Amino acid sequence: MSLGTRLFTWLHGESVGTDAYGNRYYRAKGGAKRTDGRERRWVMYQGEAEGSKVPPEWHAWLHHTVKEPPKAGGSAQRSWQKEHVPNLTGTAQAYRPPGHVAMGGKRAAATGDYEPWRPS
C-alpha cells in the first residue's frame, strides 16, 4: 500500500474492523460524506492488494449494501463453501487449457462432431 494511502487513513480514517485475512476496514472520521452523500469506506489489504480477498460480508459493507459493518469473527462458513483461492490470472499458476501457447500450442484433433460452415 502506498504512503499516500497510509497518510490519508491516519488523518481521515476510523477503524471499523478486520477480517480473517488480516485486511483492515475504515470509514471517514466524523461521518464525512462523499460527493454522492454516502460515507467513504475503504480497505487496507494485508499483503498484496487483491479484491478477491475481501469476504462477502465485508464486500457488502464496503459497497453500502448493508449499513453496519460485520460483527467480529465474521459469519460461519457453510458446508458447501470452498476456501478462498486467489485470482491467479497473469501468474504462472493460471489455468491454461490444452492447446494454449504456453502448454505446447497443439490442440487435440477434432472429434467428428465439428462441421465447418460452408456458404451455399
C-alpha positions as CSV (number, residue, x, y, z in Angstrom):
1,M,0.0,0.0,0.0
2,S,1.2,3.5,-0.8
3,L,2.5,6.1,1.6
4,G,-0.4,8.4,0.5
5,T,-3.0,5.8,1.4
6,R,-1.4,5.3,4.8
7,L,-1.2,9.0,5.5
8,F,-4.9,9.6,4.3
9,T,-6.0,6.7,6.6
10,W,-4.1,8.0,9.5
11,L,-5.5,11.5,9.1
12,H,-9.1,10.8,8.0
13,G,-9.8,7.1,8.8
14,E,-11.7,5.5,11.7
15,S,-11.1,1.7,12.0
16,V,-14.2,-0.4,12.0
17,G,-12.7,-3.9,12.0
18,T,-10.6,-6.6,10.4
19,D,-11.3,-9.9,8.6
20,A,-9.9,-13.4,8.8
21,Y,-7.2,-12.5,6.1
22,G,-5.9,-9.5,8.2
23,N,-7.4,-6.8,6.0
24,R,-8.4,-3.7,7.9
25,Y,-11.6,-1.7,7.1
26,Y,-12.1,2.0,7.6
27,R,-14.7,4.7,7.3
28,A,-14.2,8.5,7.3
29,K,-13.9,10.1,10.7
30,G,-16.9,12.2,11.9
31,G,-19.3,10.7,9.3
32,A,-17.8,12.7,6.4
33,K,-19.6,12.1,3.2
34,R,-18.6,11.5,-0.4
35,T,-19.9,13.7,-3.2
36,D,-22.9,11.3,-3.6
37,G,-23.9,11.7,0.0
38,R,-22.7,8.3,1.3
39,E,-19.9,7.8,3.8
40,R,-16.5,7.0,2.5
41,R,-15.4,3.4,3.2
42,W,-12.2,1.6,2.3
43,V,-10.0,-1.4,2.9
44,M,-6.2,-1.7,3.6
45,Y,-5.1,-5.1,2.4
46,Q,-2.8,-7.4,4.4
47,G,-0.1,-8.2,1.8
48,E,-0.8,-7.9,-1.9
49,A,-3.9,-5.8,-2.7
50,E,-6.4,-8.3,-4.2
51,G,-10.1,-7.7,-4.3
52,S,-10.9,-11.4,-4.2
53,K,-9.6,-11.5,-0.6
54,V,-12.5,-9.4,0.7
55,P,-15.1,-11.7,2.3
56,P,-18.7,-11.3,1.2
57,E,-19.9,-9.7,4.4
58,W,-17.2,-7.0,4.2
59,H,-17.8,-6.6,0.5
60,A,-21.5,-5.8,1.2
61,W,-20.5,-3.2,3.8
62,L,-17.9,-1.6,1.5
63,H,-20.4,-1.2,-1.3
64,H,-23.2,0.2,1.0
65,T,-25.4,-2.9,0.7
66,V,-25.6,-3.1,4.5
67,K,-25.4,-0.2,6.9
68,E,-23.4,-1.7,9.8
69,P,-20.1,-3.5,9.5
70,P,-20.0,-7.2,10.2
71,K,-19.6,-8.5,13.7
72,A,-16.1,-9.6,14.9
73,G,-15.4,-13.2,13.9
74,G,-17.4,-13.0,10.6
75,S,-20.0,-15.4,9.6
76,A,-19.8,-19.2,10.0
77,Q,-18.6,-21.0,6.8
78,R,-21.2,-23.3,5.4
79,S,-20.5,-26.8,4.4
80,W,-20.9,-26.1,0.6
81,Q,-18.5,-23.1,0.7
82,K,-14.9,-23.5,-0.5
83,E,-11.8,-21.9,0.9
84,H,-10.5,-18.8,-0.7
85,V,-8.4,-19.2,-3.8
86,P,-6.5,-16.1,-5.0
87,N,-7.1,-14.8,-8.5
88,L,-4.2,-16.5,-10.5
89,T,-4.8,-14.7,-13.8
90,G,-1.5,-13.4,-15.1
91,T,0.6,-15.8,-13.0
92,A,2.5,-19.0,-13.8
93,Q,-0.2,-20.9,-11.9
94,A,-3.1,-19.6,-14.0
95,Y,-5.3,-22.1,-15.8
96,R,-4.2,-22.7,-19.4
97,P,-6.3,-25.1,-21.5
98,P,-4.8,-27.8,-23.7
99,G,-3.6,-26.1,-26.9
100,H,-2.6,-22.9,-25.2
101,V,0.7,-21.5,-26.5
102,A,2.3,-21.9,-23.0
103,M,1.2,-25.5,-22.9
104,G,2.8,-26.6,-26.2
105,G,0.4,-24.9,-28.6
106,K,-1.1,-28.2,-30.0
107,R,-4.8,-28.7,-29.9
108,A,-6.5,-32.1,-29.9
109,A,-7.8,-33.2,-33.2
110,A,-11.5,-32.6,-33.9
111,T,-13.7,-35.4,-32.7
112,G,-16.0,-35.6,-35.7
113,D,-18.9,-33.5,-34.2
114,Y,-17.5,-30.4,-35.8
115,E,-18.9,-29.3,-39.1
116,P,-17.5,-26.1,-40.6
117,W,-19.9,-23.6,-42.1
118,R,-19.8,-23.5,-45.9
119,P,-21.6,-20.8,-47.7
120,S,-24.3,-22.2,-50.2
